[in-house]
Amino acid sequence: MKRIAIDENRIHMVFEIRQDKVRLVHFSAAELDESTLGWRDGKEMYFPAEIQVTGRNRPSNWHGAKIVETSPGYEMRYAALRDYRNDTGRKLEWEIVHEETGLHMTVHYQFFDGIPVVRTWTEVTNRGREAQGLEAVSTFCLMGLGKEGLLRPDQKMRLYVPHHSWKREMHWNTYSFPDLGLTCTVDPGADEIESTQVFSVSNTGNWSTKEYLPMGYLEDTEAGVSLYWQIEHNGSWHWEISDYEGQYYLELGGPDELHNHWWKNLMPGETFTSVPACIGVETAGIDRAMAALTAYRRRIRRPNRDNEQLPVIFNDYMNCLSGDPTTQKELEMIPKAREAGCEYFVVDCGWYADGAWWDGVGEWMPSEKRFPGGFKEVMDAIRAAGMVPGAWLELEVMGVNCPLAAKLPDNWFFMRHGKRVCDKGRYQLDFRNPEVRAYAERVIDRMVNEYGVGYIKMDYNIEPGTGTDRAADSTGQGLLEHNRAYLDWIDHIFAKYPELVIENCSSGGMRTDYAMLARHSIQSTSDQTDYRHYATLAANAPAAVTPEQAAVWSYPLTNGDEEETIFNMVNAMLLRIHQSGHLVNLSPERFALVREGIACYKEIRQDIRQALPFWPLGLSSYGDTWISLGLMAGDKNYIAVWRNDSETSTCLLPIPHLQGKDANVKCLYPQKAACRYTWHKESGELAVELPARISARLFEVSAK
């Protein structure tokens, strides 16, 4: 037996090669201490990767729906280890092989200097003479969750799951293992009783985050260590936690046959690569884990000026024109947006149709009825006002009543069982087809070169289901190929137009994933229309996306009051301001609050782009009456606090990293509204008193 210990960026990994098989026996923020392995420390099943091939026998009697002890996964043998450094950091590549099938699998672990995370993916090459049907290929596997200590894992593990839904995005719930049915009924040393229970979180389809974010956080409350992860894919994905032979395990991956209708017939000489994922370790709670993820996300993201400058965007949709733009309405709104301090002005949906447009989209030509002087007249007016013009598009779909759709061949579209896939009056375009990509590029070319657009709100409002079976081994494989083709197309567009800002919007936040966000500089967080609910969403957003990428609506009501306007502005001021609301109709006093908020944002945005998030009151739940988000930028701490229909006017906000320190506190926004606050040095708490049941403020707390 050979043991290989890896200590890198506060990550402690231990591999063993026993009987020619590789095992990952430890992955933690703490070093392996075998004296603490008090509960089921057997290592027979600690395989670093799983692969299931059609026709191969799985030896377990009770695997059920689990992706564990797969075949030939459990039979694969060690071939080589490559350990080297690249521009990113240290890199491990474990090569394992299965001689009978000729499958060679390489498990990649990419470290990032200074960040306690590893990016992982798996490559499978068929070097045999026969095709092999892939049913599941893992991205990351770790057996032995909670193995350290005296308590059983089901007694001490806490799992944080980010539920995600339209208008109810980014809602984290915490579960014990028994809450999830993961309860061990045997004591140490007894014969194993393996369950068929598995807790799995999956997405099937093109809306990658319609039910959950592709993330998780797992805490061992006894050992004081945690794991956290994100799967980086814009389509189907899956992760699961369960038990196997007395051990609990975590498995991450992209689509598989059982959960996502994916099957790949790997031909001789062909290579398949799983979707990537990131997994990290910590010792000090979820705030530090999310801070590390924030640093990692910035490291993998496409360099761009938008995330350096954080310009303020006005969009004419929310509580404003609501998809009914005209030249007259825009020319009235443009100077008001500029007066407020906005730097981009986006014409949202409806500019391409005379009236109802939902099922007729696809040609993307401006409506002459709405813009009798041409769409360029409005774009030019935005430029003349000193702002960058933008427009809404939805290039991945074509309406069933679009004249072009009837003329195009079926190979332009997702197909299942010989029929075009149709959802909500739209067909799904197939970006595997080079003609589709060329068509979409021509639309972008026209928007940029003819109309002078510098910002595109790229929306996506359908869910085409399992995928397409045209020219694919399975619907899931067709979807995976489309997902990757779309990413290649986006890469090409950004290479062609590096200064073009493309907002990632999918009915708001239905594709909040880091396949998309490693490319796009800005993410729509929600279509939420109630500013009071948006506070929870805005506070939790930095757990899902870097603050400088998280676009949050501020849309003051036409008939609202000053505290409502302040609340709206605070929602967005630690993230990216998507200003809306009918600014022309606001009272002078409330418009002044919008202008003050934007001016304040411009003073702090250079700190936001490098700040790390923390949550004085913990991650928020919908219904919380007090909500808070903090950003730590050097010695400065920006604290947003919302009183959301609370009967109590005061709240204590713990800031543990400032405990015992003298601090200066000031209310950054608004500067003249009623508010009381004080800093308690010994407890490290900021006490605030807000005047109204629905109110919010933004503070700066700086260590002296």
N, C-alpha and C positions, 0 to 999 in steps of 0.2 A: 504494500500500500504506500502510495506517495501522496504527501499533503503539500498543497501550494497555498500560502497565505498572501492575500493582497490587502494592503493598507493604503488607501488613496483618497484624499479629500475627505477625511473622517469617515470613509466607508470601509468597513471591515468585511472582507469576503474570504471564505475558506473553501477550496476545492479539494477533493480527494479522487485519486485514480486507484480504483480497487477492482481486481479481476477484469482489467482492461476496460472498465467503465468509468466515465466521469460523473462525479456527483458534486453538486453545489450544496455544501452542508451548513453554510453560514453566510448571511447577508444582513448586516446590522450596523447601527451607530456605535454599538459596544463590541469590544473584542470578544472572541469566543473564549468562554470560561467553562470548561467541561465539568467542573465541580458543581456548576449550577444547573446542569441538565437533569432536573429532578423528575421529568415526566416524559417517558417514551422518547428516548434519544436514539432509537435505531435509525440507521442511515441507508437502508437498502433502497429506498424509493426517492432519494434526493436527486433525481435527474434534472439537469439544467434546461431541458427542452422536451416537448412532447410532439409526436407526429403519428397520425393514424392514417394508414393506407388501406384502401378497399381490398377486402379479401383476407386481411391479416387477422389472426386470432388474438384476442385480448384475454389474458389469463385470469383476470379477476372475476369473481362471481358476482360482486356487488358494486360495480362501477356506476351503474345507472346512467345518468346524463352527464357524468363527470368527464372532463378531459384529463385523465390521469392513467398511468400505466398503459399508455397507448402502444400499439404495435405497428411498426417495428421500433417505436421509441425506446421501450425498455430493453431492447436487444442491441442497441447501437453501441459501438465500441470506440474507444479513444484512438485517434490517429495522430493529432498534432495540436500544439498550442503555440500561437504566435502572440508575443507580448512586446509591444513597441510603443513609441510615442509619435503623434502627428501634431498638426497645428492646434488641435482642439485640446489634446491631453493624452493620457495613457489609453491604449487600445488593447483589448484582449480578444482573440479569435480562437475559439475551441472548435476543432474539426473532429467530428465523429462520423462513423460510417456503418453501413449495414451491407455486408458482402452479398447476401442472397439476393436482395433487390437492386443492388448497385447504387443505393441512395447515399449521397454524401451531404451531411448537414454541417453548416458553420454557424455557430452561435456567437454573435457579436456583442461586446460590451464596450461602449465608448464612454470614457470619463471626460469631465469638463473641469479644467484646472480651477480650483478655488470653490467649486460648488459640489455639495454632497449628493450628486445624482449620477446615474448611469443611463445612457440611452442604449436600448437593446433592440435587436431584430435578428431574424433567423433566415438563412439562405439554404435552400434544398436544391441539389443538383442530381439529376438522374444520369448516372454513368453506367447504367445497365443496358440491356438489350431490349427490354420490354417497357411499355408505358406503365406508370404507376399512378393510381387514382388517389389524390390527396383529399382526405376528408377533414383534417384539422392539422394546423401547424402553429405551435405556440410562438409567442414573441418573448415571453419571460415566464419562468416557473421557479417557485421557491417553496420547498417543503420544510416543515418544522416551525410554523408560526407559533410564537409563544412558548417555545421549547425550554427557555431558560426559566429557572425559578421553581418554587414549591407549588404554586397554584396551577390547576389545570387551565389550559387556554380558554375553555368556555366560561371560566369563572372570572377572567381578568381582561379579555380582549374587548376593545370598543371600536366599532367600525363606523366611520362617518361617510355617508352616501349623499352625493349631490343630486337630488331630484331636480328635474328641469322640465318645464312645460310652457306652452304658449301663454304669455302674459303672467306666468308664475315661474320664471326662470330662477336658477341658482338658489334653491331652497335645500339646505343641508339638514339631514336627520341623523341622529346618533343611535346606534343599536348595539346591544350586547349580542353575543353569539346565541344565547337561548332565544332572544327576540326573533332570530332568523331561523330557528329550528336546528341550529348547530350545537347540539348538546351531547356531550360524551357521557355514556352511562356506565363506564367501567372505571376502575381505580388503577393506579400505577401497578404494574406487575401482573395484572389479570390478562386473560386471553382477550385479544382484540375483538370487538364487535363493531364491524364497519357499517356505517349507515349508507343509505342511498340519498340522503338529504344533501342538497347543494344550494348555496345562495349564489345566484348569478345575476349579473347586470349586462344587458345586451342592447344593441341597436341593430335593427334590420331595416335598411333603406337608405335613402339619400339625405334625409334630415338626420344628421349624425347625432344631434342632441335633443331629439324631440321628447324623450322621457328622462334621460339622465345625462349629465356631463360625463365624458369618458375619463373619469378620475375616481380616486378614492383615498382615504386616509385611515390607517389602522394603527391603533395604539395598544401597547402592552402596559397596562397600568401598574403591574408589579415590577417589571424590569425597567420601566421608565424610558422605553424606546418606542419608536414609531416608524412605519413605512408609509410612503405616499407615492402615487403614480398617476400618469396620464397616458392614454392611448392616443396616438397622433394620426387619426384617419378621418376622412370626410365622408365615410359611408358606413358600412356594417362593421361592428366590432363586438367583442365579448370579453368579460372577465368573470372569474368565479373564485369563491372560497368554499372549501369543504374539508372533510377528513378522509384519510386513507391510511389503513393499517396503523391506527393510533396516532397519526400525525395530522395536523391541519396544514393546508397548502393554499397558495395563491397562484393563479394562472391568468396571464394576460395574452390577448391575441386579437387578430382581425377576424374576418368572417370564417365560420366553419360550417360543415354540412348540417349538423344537428340543430344549431341555433339560428343559422342565417342563410340556409339554402345555397351554400357555397360548396363546390366540388371542382377540383382541377385535375385534369388528366395530364400528368407530367410526362412528356415524351422524352425518349433518349436524347441526351445532350442538352435538355432544357433546364433552366433554373427558375425557381420560384422564390420570391422574397416576401417575407411576412411584413405586415405593417409595423412601423416602429412604435416604441413606447419608452417612456422615461420612468424610472423608479428611483426614489431617494430615501434617505434615512435621516432621522433626527433623534435628539434626546430631550428636547425642551418644548414640545407642544406644537399645535397646529399653526400658530403664528409664524414660528421659525420655518416650518415646512413650507408654508405658502410664500414666505420671503425667498427661500431657496428656489422654489419653482418660478417665481418672478424673475430672478436672476438668470435662470436657465432659459426661460422663454425669450428674454432679451438676447441671449447668446445665440439662439438658433434662428432668430428672426432675420428676414431680409433687411439689410441696412437701407434706411430711407429717410428722407428729410422730414416727412410728416411726423414721425415719432421723435424727431429732434426739436421741432418747432411747435407742435401741438396747436395749430391754428384753430380758431373758433369757427364753427360751421353753423350757418342758418339753413334750415330745411323747411320748406313751405307747407309740410303736410300736417303735423300734429296740432290739433286745436287751432288750425289756421285755414289753409285752402282745401285740405282734405281731398286731394286728388282731382281738383277742379281748377286747374291753372288757366289763366288767359293773359294776354299781353297787358291789358289794363290793370289786372290785379297784381301782376308781378312788378310793373313799373311803379305802382303805388307802394309796394312793400320794400323794394330794393333800397331806396334811400334810408328807410327807417331801420333796416337791418344794419346798414353801414353806420348809421348814427349810434346804434347800440354797441358797435365795436366788432361786429362779425367780419370774418376775413374770407370765408367761402359762402356762396349762396347757391343752394341746390333746389332745382325745380323737380319736385317729386312726381309721382305717377299721374298719368292722364294727358300728358303733353302730346301724345301720338294718336289721339282719337278724338273724333268730334263729339261723341257722347259716351254711352256705355262701351267699355273696352275690354272687360275681363277675358272673354273667350275669343277675342279677335287679335290679340297681340302677336307680334312676330316679324313685322316688316320694319318697325321702328322709324317711321317717317313722321315728321311733325304735322299736326293738324293745322290746316290753313284756316279753319273756322276759329280755332282758339288763338292763332297767331297770324292774323291777316298780313302783317308785315314781315312774316318769316320768324322762325325760331331764333335765328341768329340775331335778330333785333334785340331780343331779351338778353341773350348771352353777351352781346356787345354792351348793353346797358349795365350789366353786372360788372364787366371789366372797367367800364368808364367810371363806375362808383368806387373802384379800387379793390374789388373783391374778385376771387376766382370763381368762374361759373361752373355749375355742376348739374347733372341730370340723372334721373332714375332709369334703370334698365332691368330687364329680366331675360337674359340671353339664353338660358338653358331650357326654355320652354317655347312652345308655339301654340297659340289658341286653336281650338278645333274649327273655328270660323274664320281663321286667317286665310285669305285667298291663296297665299303661298303654300299652306299646308296641303291643299288638295292637289297641287302640282308636283309635289316632291315625292320621291320613291320612299318605300318603307325603311330602307337602310339608313335614313336620316333619324329614325326614331327608335325608342325602346319598343321591343316586340315581345309578347309572350303568347305562346300557343297560336301563332299566326296572326295575331291582332296587335294593333298599336296600343300601347299602354296609355290610358287616359285618366286624368285625375283633375277634378274641379275645372273641367272645360279646357284643359291644356294637355298637349302631348309633350312627352319628355324627349328632348333632343339627345342623340347619342354622340358624345364627343370622341368616340373611337374613330368616327368617320372623318377623314381629313376635309371633306367638303363642308361638314358642319363647322369645324374649327375655322375654316377659311371664311365662311359666311359670318360667323361671330366676329372675326377679326375685321372684316369689312365694315361692320357696324361701328366698332370701336374707332376705326380709322376715320369714318365720317364724323363721329362725335368730336374727335380731337381736332381733325384737320379742317373740317368745314364749319363746325359750330364753335370751335375754340374751347371745348369743355376741358377742364382740368381736374374734375372730380366726378366719379360715377358711383352712384348708389346702386350696387349690384344686388338685386333682390332675388328671391327664389321661394315660391309660394305653393309648391305641390310636394307630395310624397309619392313617388312612383313605385314604392313597394320593394319586392325582393330583388328586382333588377330586370335584365333582358336576357332571353335565351337565344337571340339571333347571333350566330357565329360565336357561340360560347359553350363551354362544357356544362355550365349551369347558369341559372339566373344570377346567383351570387357572384360567379366569376365574371359574368358580363358587367355587372354593376361595379365590381372592383376595377376592371379594366377601364370602364368609363370614368370612375373617380380619379384614377391616375392620369388618364388622358386629359381630363379637365385641369388638373394641377399643372401638367406640362404646358397646356395652353396658357394658363395664367402666368406661368414663368416666362413664356415667350412674350406676352403682352407687356409685362413689367420690364423685360429686357429692351423692348422696342420703345416704350414710353416710361422711362424710369421716374419721371416726376409726376406721372398721373397717379392720383389717389383713387383707389377702388375700395369702397366700403363693403365689407362682408356682411350681407344682410340676408336672412332667410326667415321671412315672417318674423323679423326681429332676431332672436338668438337661437334659431333652430339648427345652426351649424357653428357652434362655438367650440371649435376644435383646432388643434395646433398643426394639422395639415394645412388648413386654410390660413390660420393666423401666423404661421411662419412666413407667409407670403404677403397677406394683406396687412396694412398698417392700422386699420381701424375696424372695429366690430360693433354692429348694432346689438345692443344688449336686450332690447325688448320692444314689443308693440304695446306695452302696458299704457293704458290711457288714464289711469288714476294716479296722480302724482304722489298720493299718500302711500300707495302700495310700492311705488317706485323707490321709496327710501330703502326698504329691505333689499330690493334688487341691486340698487346702487352700492349699498354697503357691502354686499357679498361679492360684487363683480370682480374685485382684485384676486379672489381665490380662483377664478376661472380664466382671467385674462389680465395682462399687464395694465396698470392704470391708464397709461397713455394710449392704449388701444381700445379702451372701453367707452364707447359712445353712449351717453345718457341724455335722454330728452329733458329739456327744460321748457315747459309750455304753459306759461301763465294764462289763467283763464280770463276771458274777456270781462266777466262779471265777478272776478275774485277780489280779494283784499290784499293788503300789503304783506301780511304774514304768509299767505298762500304763495305770493310771488317769491318771497325769500325762501320758502321751503322748496319750491321748484328749482331755484338757482343752486341751493346747497346740494340738491340731488346730484348735480353734474360737476360741481366745482373741484372735486379731487380726482376727476377722471377726464373725459373729453366732452366738452359742451356741444351738444346738438340743440341749438337754440331754435325754438319755434314759438307757437302762440301768435295770435294776431296782434303784432306789435303796434299797428296803426290804431287799433281800438283801445289800447291801454291808456289809463289816466296818466298824466304827467308824473305823478308821484311813483306809480308802479313802474313806468318805463324807466325812471331814474334808478330804481332798484335793479332792473335788468342791466342797465349800463354800468352801474357800480359793480355788480357781480362779475361781469365780463372783464372790467378793468382790473379787479382784484385777481381774477384768474390769470391774467397776463403777467401779473407780478410774481406769481408762484409757479407757473407752469414749467419753468426750467428745473425746479426742484422735483416736480411730479414725475418727470421723465426718467429720473434715476432713483426715486423713492421706493421704499419697501413697505408693504401693507402690514397693519396689525389691527386687532379688533378689541378695544377696551371692554366691551360688553359681550364679547364672543360673536360668532357668526349669528346673523339675525334670522328669525323665523317670521313668517307672515303672521300678523297679529301682535307682534311685539309693540309695546307702548313707548319704549325708549330704544333707540338704535344709534350705533356709533361706528365710525370708520376712522382709522388713523393711518397716516403716511409718515414714515420716518425718513427724513432727508438730512443726514449729518446731525448737527446739533438741533435742527428744527424738527418739530413734530406738528403736523397739521391734523386737526381733529374736527371731523364733522359730527354733529350730534342732532338728532331729530327727536322731538317730543311728538309722538303720534297718537293723539287722543288719550293721553295719560291724565288721570285725575291728580297725580302728584306733580308738582311744578319743579322739583329738584331731582338731580341725579348725580351719583358719584361715578366717575370714569377712571378706573385704574389704568395707570401707565407704568407698569412694573420696571421698565428700564430706566425710569427717572426717579425711582424711589430713593429717598435720602438725599436728593439733589435740590439745590435752589433752582428756581425756574421763573422765567418771565412769561406771563400769559397775557394775550390780547385777543380781543374779538376782531378777527379780520373782516368778517362780513356778517351782517351789515354794520357799519361803524356807528350809526346813530340810533339804532333801534334798541328798545329796552332789553336788558340782559344783565344778570349778575353772575359772578364767578369768582372762585378763589382756588389757590393751589395748596394742597396739604403735603408738605415735604416728607414727613415721616412715613405716611401711608402710601405715598406716591399716587395720590388721587386728585383729579380735577373735579371740583364741585361746580355744577352749573345750575342756574335757575332760568327757565324759559317762561315767557309771559303768557302764552296761549296754549290751549290743548293741542292745537296743530301749529307747530312752530319749529324752527331749525336755526342753527348758527354754525359758523365756521371759526375755529380758534387756531391760533399758533401758540405752541408751548415750546419755549427754547430753554435749554439748560444754560445756566450762567457759567 
